[in-house]
Amino acid sequence: MGNLKIGLQLYSVRDDMAQDMYAALKKVKEIGYDYVEFAGYFDHSAEEVRSMLDEIGLTCVSVHQAYNLFLEEGQKAADYLKTIGADYAAIPWMAAEDHKGCDHYDNVIADITKVGRLLKDNGIQLLYHNHDFEFVTLCDQYGLDFLYAAVAQDILCAQPDTCWIHYAGVDPCAYLKKYAGRCPV
């Protein structure tokens, strides 16, 4: 297999990260990870996060970040990601009542598109991280498919969580193939 480098979603160690981020990141590297995906920064500046990553020898590939932060902070939030080196920002959760069928769905799509364009202009790809409830069928389509149909592929890509896809009763391999060109990570 050669020199395969693997990453860890830091949400998995969020309690340790909250207690002592530097020590948690150092341990993540010690047990063999090379890449990380952040799910919170625990009041550390982007410069502090980048310094820790550089010193420890980890690379930030992506983050999980609610898209409303980008609506509120705009370029400041994008600059944070650029500083820590993130190439991807995944929307980690969108409440079921914000998906297809809600009265404000057009506004949700407009907001996600706005955020995706901001990030794209900064060299960062917006992703959507699914759970099981997005696989409710509406008009013979999964609710998640409506999201991908509504937002252009260059603005929003998929970050499929195969465990949640399976838990929803959907074949993860088939779903990955369906969006093969839209799954950069």
C-alpha positions as CSV (number, residue, x, y, z in Angstrom):
1,M,0.0,0.0,0.0
2,G,2.9,2.3,0.2
3,N,3.0,5.3,2.5
4,L,-0.8,5.7,3.2
5,K,-1.5,8.7,5.3
6,I,-4.7,8.7,7.3
7,G,-6.8,11.4,9.0
8,L,-9.0,11.7,12.1
9,Q,-12.2,13.6,12.5
10,L,-11.4,15.5,15.7
11,Y,-15.0,15.3,16.8
12,S,-14.1,11.8,17.9
13,V,-11.8,13.3,20.6
14,R,-13.7,16.5,21.3
15,D,-13.6,16.1,25.0
16,D,-9.9,15.8,25.0
17,M,-9.6,18.7,22.6
18,A,-11.8,20.9,24.9
19,Q,-9.6,20.0,27.9
20,D,-6.1,20.5,26.3
21,M,-6.1,20.9,22.5
22,Y,-2.3,20.8,22.1
23,A,-2.0,17.6,24.1
24,A,-4.9,16.0,22.2
25,L,-3.4,16.9,18.8
26,K,0.0,15.6,19.9
27,K,-1.5,12.3,21.0
28,V,-3.4,12.1,17.6
29,K,-0.1,12.4,15.8
30,E,1.7,9.9,18.2
31,I,-0.9,7.2,17.5
32,G,-0.3,7.5,13.7
33,Y,-2.6,10.1,12.2
34,D,-1.2,12.7,9.7
35,Y,-4.4,14.6,8.8
36,V,-7.2,16.1,10.9
37,E,-10.7,17.5,10.4
38,F,-11.6,20.0,13.0
39,A,-15.0,20.2,14.8
40,G,-14.3,23.3,17.0
41,Y,-11.3,25.3,17.9
42,F,-11.9,25.8,21.7
43,D,-11.3,29.5,21.7
44,H,-7.9,29.3,19.9
45,S,-7.0,31.8,17.2
46,A,-6.3,30.6,13.7
47,E,-2.6,31.4,14.3
48,E,-2.5,29.4,17.5
49,V,-4.1,26.4,15.7
50,R,-1.7,26.6,12.8
51,S,1.2,26.9,15.1
52,M,0.2,23.7,17.0
53,L,-0.4,21.8,13.7
54,D,3.0,22.9,12.3
55,E,4.9,22.0,15.6
56,I,3.2,18.6,15.9
57,G,3.3,17.7,12.2
58,L,-0.4,17.5,11.4
59,T,-2.2,18.8,8.4
60,C,-5.7,20.2,8.5
61,V,-7.6,18.8,5.5
62,S,-11.1,20.0,6.5
63,V,-13.4,21.3,9.2
64,H,-17.0,20.8,10.2
65,Q,-18.5,24.2,10.5
66,A,-22.1,25.4,10.6
67,Y,-22.7,27.5,7.5
68,N,-24.4,30.3,9.5
69,L,-20.9,31.3,10.8
70,F,-19.9,32.2,7.3
71,L,-23.1,34.2,6.8
72,E,-22.4,36.1,10.1
73,E,-18.6,36.6,9.8
74,G,-18.1,36.3,6.0
75,Q,-14.4,36.8,5.0
76,K,-13.2,36.6,8.6
77,A,-14.5,33.0,8.9
78,A,-13.0,32.1,5.5
79,D,-9.6,33.6,6.5
80,Y,-9.6,31.5,9.6
81,L,-9.8,28.3,7.5
82,K,-7.2,29.6,5.1
83,T,-4.8,30.2,8.0
84,I,-5.2,26.7,9.4
85,G,-4.8,25.2,6.0
86,A,-8.3,23.7,5.4
87,D,-9.1,22.8,1.8
88,Y,-12.7,21.7,2.7
89,A,-15.4,23.0,5.0
90,A,-18.3,20.6,5.7
91,I,-21.7,21.6,6.9
92,P,-21.9,19.0,9.7
93,W,-25.6,19.3,10.4
94,M,-28.7,20.9,9.0
95,A,-31.9,20.4,11.0
96,A,-34.6,18.2,9.4
97,E,-36.9,21.2,9.3
98,D,-34.5,23.1,7.0
99,H,-34.6,20.5,4.3
100,K,-36.8,20.1,1.2
101,G,-40.4,20.6,2.1
102,C,-39.9,23.5,4.5
103,D,-41.4,26.9,3.8
104,H,-38.0,28.6,3.8
105,Y,-36.1,26.0,1.7
106,D,-35.4,28.5,-1.1
107,N,-33.7,30.7,1.5
108,V,-31.6,27.8,2.8
109,I,-30.4,27.0,-0.7
110,A,-29.6,30.7,-1.3
111,D,-27.6,30.9,2.0
112,I,-25.7,27.7,1.2
113,T,-24.9,28.9,-2.3
114,K,-23.7,32.2,-0.9
115,V,-21.4,30.5,1.6
116,G,-20.2,28.0,-1.1
117,R,-19.2,30.9,-3.4
118,L,-17.4,32.7,-0.6
119,L,-15.4,29.6,0.2
120,K,-14.8,28.8,-3.4
121,D,-13.4,32.4,-3.9
122,N,-11.0,31.5,-1.1
123,G,-9.9,28.2,-2.5
124,I,-12.0,26.1,-0.1
125,Q,-14.7,23.6,-1.2
126,L,-18.0,23.5,0.7
127,L,-19.2,20.0,1.5
128,Y,-22.3,18.5,3.1
129,H,-22.0,15.8,5.8
130,N,-25.1,13.6,5.9
131,H,-26.9,11.7,8.7
132,D,-29.7,9.1,8.3
133,F,-32.7,11.5,8.3
134,E,-31.7,13.0,4.9
135,F,-32.6,9.7,3.3
136,V,-36.3,10.2,3.8
137,T,-38.0,9.7,0.4
138,L,-39.8,12.6,-1.1
139,C,-41.3,12.3,-4.6
140,D,-39.2,9.2,-5.3
141,Q,-35.9,11.0,-4.3
142,Y,-34.0,11.1,-1.0
143,G,-34.2,14.4,0.7
144,L,-30.5,14.8,0.4
145,D,-30.7,14.5,-3.4
146,F,-32.8,17.6,-3.5
147,L,-30.0,19.6,-1.8
148,Y,-27.4,18.4,-4.3
149,A,-29.8,19.1,-7.2
150,A,-30.5,22.6,-5.9
151,V,-26.8,23.7,-5.4
152,A,-24.3,23.5,-8.2
153,Q,-21.6,20.9,-7.9
154,D,-18.8,23.4,-8.0
155,I,-20.4,25.1,-5.0
156,L,-21.4,22.1,-2.9
157,C,-19.9,18.7,-2.9
158,A,-20.7,15.6,-0.7
159,Q,-19.0,14.3,2.3
160,P,-20.8,11.0,2.6
161,D,-20.9,9.4,6.0
162,T,-21.2,5.8,4.9
163,C,-22.2,4.6,8.4
164,W,-25.2,6.9,8.4
165,I,-26.1,6.0,4.9
166,H,-26.1,2.3,5.8
167,Y,-28.0,3.1,9.0
168,A,-30.7,4.7,6.8
169,G,-31.1,1.4,5.0
170,V,-29.3,2.6,1.8
171,D,-26.4,0.8,0.1
172,P,-23.4,3.1,0.8
173,C,-21.5,1.8,-2.3
174,A,-24.4,2.6,-4.6
175,Y,-24.8,6.0,-3.1
176,L,-21.1,6.8,-3.4
177,K,-21.2,5.7,-7.1
178,K,-24.2,8.0,-7.6
179,Y,-22.2,11.0,-6.5
180,A,-18.7,9.7,-7.5
181,G,-17.7,13.0,-9.1
182,R,-19.0,15.0,-6.2
183,C,-17.1,13.3,-3.3
184,P,-13.6,14.9,-3.1
185,V,-12.9,13.5,0.4
